[in-house]
Amino acid sequence: MIYRISKTAGAAFLGLILLFPAGCKQQQGAQAPPPPPKVTVSQPVRDDVVVYLDLSGNTQPVNTVQLRARVEGNLDGVYFRDGDLVKKDQLLFLIQQNTYFASLQQAEGAVQNQKALLEHAKTEFARYTKLYEQKAAADTDVENWRNQRDTAQAGLLSAEAQRDLAKLNLQYTWVVAPFMGRMDRRLVDPGNLVGSAGTTTVLAGLTQIDPLYVYFNIAESDIPAQIRNSKAASVKSSNSASKTEKIPVFMSLASEEGYPHAGYLDFTSSTVDTSTGTLLVRGVFPNPDGKILPGQFARVRLDVGKKDSAILIPDAAVQYDQLGAYVLIVNGDNTVERRNVKTGVQKDYSYVIEEGLKGDEWVVVNGVLKAVPGKPVTPERTKPQATAQKLDQGIAR
C-alpha cells in the first residue's frame, strides 16, 4: 500500500519537473524589457546670421493739415471728391470772389492816385527849390512842398500795402492743396457762408501718405550700437560732401507675412523716457500706392548687427518648462541628457543658440516625446541640415 502511494507521488513529481522549464521560459519571455525607442539626432549648423530686433509701432502721416477759410464769403465750389488723392497746388475750394476783386481794383486805384500826388509834389518841390535859390520864392513854400512830397511818399507805401493785402485776400478765395495727399470728407457744402465774424471755418482735412512715418520704441537695454554711435535724425542731404549712412529698417502690417516694406531711420529721440525706459525712434517708408494708411499697427524689424559662425538648431528641438528653454542630447552611451540653453534670434525655422551648446552635440530633432533624460535611446543620426541662408538673406523682406 505504501509502495503504490509513493509510485503515484513520484509520477506526479516527475510531471511537474517536466512542465517547470517550459513555464519558466514563458514567464521570462513576458518580462523582457522593450528595446530603447528610436529618435532622430543631428548636430547643430554653424552659419553667419543677421541679428535683429522685432518691435511694434504704428504708422503716422508725414504731414497733415486742416484746410480753413481765411476770408469771409459764400462757398462757391468744391473741386474734389471725398477721399481723393490730390496733387500739390490743386484747387479744392472756391470762395466768393467778386468783393475781393473790387477791393483789389480799389486798392490799385489808390496806389495810382498816390503815385500821381507824389510825382506832383516832387515836381513842385524841385521847382520851388530853384526859385528859392534865385530868391524868387519864400523858404516856407519850399518846406511846404517838401512836406507834401514826404506825405505822398508815405501815402504811396500805405496804398501799396493795402493793394498787397487785397491781393492776398483774393488769393485766399482759392483754397489749394499745400502738398500731395489724400483728402478727408468735406465739412462744408457749397452755398454756405464761411469765415464769418473773423473765424476760420474748417473746410476739410488733407493728409500726406507718401511717404509715411512709423514710430516705435526700443528698450534701453536693446538700443543697437549704430543708433548709439550716430544720429539717425541728422541724415545730410545728397549734395553734402559727407553723407551720413542711412540705417535700414523693415516693416509689415498685421495682415502681411514677412517684412515686405523697406525704409530707413530718420529720427531718434534725444532722451530715454524715464517712465517706460524706452527710446522713441522713427522710420520713413515709401507708400506710392497709398495702401498703407496712417494709424495702422505695424511690426518693425531693425537690423542690429551680425553674428559670425552662430550655432543653429531646428526650432522643433527646443522645449520649454518652468526652468526655461532646453534641448535633449544623446551622449556617447546613447543616453538622453537635458541641456539648458539660451536661444537667440529665429531664422528659417531654426533658433540661434547663444549659450548651452558647443556645436558638436547630437541633438534630438525628432521623437522628442520618446526621449527621457537618463534613459537610453536608439539614435538615428542625420546630416546637419543647412537651414540657415546666406547672410544677406537673414531677414525676411
Disulfide bonds with the S-S distance in Angstrom:
none
